[in-house]
Amino acid sequence: MGKDIWGFIECHRDYRDHAADSFWHAAIDLDHLKVPRNYEAFGSLFGVCDDGQFVPVAPVRGLPADASNRVRDGHETTAGRSASWVSWVEIKQVDWDEESAWPDACIREYYRDPHGDWQFLQRHYSAPRRFVDLCGQPAHVVVRPSKHFQEGSQWIDGDQMFRVERLRRRDAVPDDEWGPVWTVMRTLADLHGDDDVRLVVWFDD
């Protein structure tokens, strides 16, 4: 069975949530923002399902001591594990261009734009047929090319290029998956202050 993420974006207000005896309030359920299962993101952000590519932004910290009642109820209902939390202040300080500790296991594909510059297109979790043909290696090699080819190795076919290189943190935590979370946190922070917004998460088995 896979591991999924649960949680809430919380906002600190100037009145108490008496049921939880906390000044923190659950603003939105993470489920509404449709964050998918992505172990690279879980590892990069929270050190869960971590393979060590990046130092986690907020390694497992447990639930905040002053978590809102909805957060505590949600954590209990889903039998949550590996809880953690991260403030908007910390997210703003993340270097999304930081490179991984070793080359990406997936081959990266680029295309040549009209100006002749190479633009990133996608990562391939399974080797595309064209790359297999270009590198001329058997299937067990091309599945994880970084284990068999040096960093920087590349194969060019016209306006298409395949390349072995390091992952950036923004690749591990893609904006098309996490952008809505950051947008909500940013909006709340603009209204209430950077220190008054945090993301609280946990995982299931």
Number of C-alpha atoms within 10 A of each C-alpha: 5 7 13 16 22 20 24 26 26 26 23 21 14 7 10 14 16 10 9 17 12 17 17 25 23 21 19 17 18 18 12 10 15 12 17 12 13 16 20 22 24 21 23 25 25 24 22 23 14 18 12 14 20 22 17 17 17 17 20 19 14 14 19 15 7 13 20 27 18 18 25 16 12 17 22 11 9 13 12 19 19 17 22 22 24 21 18 20 16 13 19 12 9 13 11 15 11 14 18 19 13 14 21 22 19 22 25 21 22 18 19 15 11 8 6 9 11 15 13 13 14 14 18 14 12 12 18 14 9 12 21 15 10 14 16 11 13 10 12 9 16 23 19 18 23 22 14 12 16 13 16 13 12 18 15 15 11 8 13 17 20 26 23 23 21 22 22 20 22 17 18 20 20 15 12 8 15 16 14 16 19 16 11 16 25 19 13 21 19 12 11 14 15 20 13 19 29 25 23 26 26 25 19 16 11
